[in-house]
Amino acid sequence: MNNEPRGLGRLKQVLINDKHFCPDRLNDVVSSDIFKVLSNYMDIDSADLLSKISIDEQGNYVLRFKVKCKRLKIMGLLS
Amino acid sequence: MARKIVLTGGKGGVGKTTCCALLGAGLSSLGARVVMLDVDIGLNNLDVAAGIDTKVSYDIVDIAEGKCRMRQALVNHPAFPLLYILPSGHSLNVGKVTIEDMQKIIGELNSSFDYILIDCPAGIGKEFYRAIYLASEAVIVTTPNIVAIRDANKVASLILGCGISNLSLIVNRVRNDLLAKRLMLNPQDIAKSLNIKLLGAISESDKITVSANKTGSVLDASPEATREFNRIAEDIHLGKRTENTFGFLKRRRV
């Protein structure tokens, strides 16, 4: 059971976000660049790429992304 | 040489003026000569909170414009012989008093008082800086809700940026019933999150609200309601506040 008072986690998140301001626009730019790089190696749809930049409780940036790959292009690159 | 303490908090309605009035009364009860400065020009409330609004003849704007002398504008509180209030201007011409005017006023008060308490306006505009530049210490007043704490955090960063490193925190309007059920943020957790030493936590009191509505003055509240303010005043006066509860945490400039 979490003993942390209600609201404290939310407070920490708000204060950390204020300290390390990371607008959605940055997230969009990073997503777009990741899509370009991954497209060199696999068939993907931009709608299938989910990425999110967040900040953990220690103030570190965490980048998470998930992509649905239709086909790898790696064999073509090796030949 | 007076200690110049600004009471600020960013968000409006957290109780800055009430805290200023009750701390002023508490300090003067300990034998200190206290003057409270209302620098919320145009939206002056300290005179009402202290219950001396009918005694105001001149104000801070009149001093800045040379229309009166300092002793003509200072109002001595009838119930606290060592407590004085320098009322703010009631006209809406906010820009009339400059930082230089305020520094001159503070300079004049400096040798006659032990404490100069500065009641800072809400917000972080020009008026906020006008109040901050006058102080050497800051007491940040907040309530236990995230919106007010977030503003307090921003204000603390701005104050540090102005070179004031002596910061402390008052968490006002704490509901003990909610605290017991862990439904309200704990004042110590708030202080820890902000990395500011906790000066005190003030319980929500009907008696202060009733007093403010009945007589117009929070200084008429019962001793029971103002006990925590008197304890904080004692801590400030006797120097206990230098003991930093969260001394191992250094607040970083943001």
Interface residues (C-beta under 8 A of the other chain):
Chain A: P5 R6 G7 L8 R10 L11 K12 V14 L15 D18 K19
Chain B: I146 I149 R150 N153 K154 R182 L183 M184 L185 N186 D189 I190 S193 L194 V254
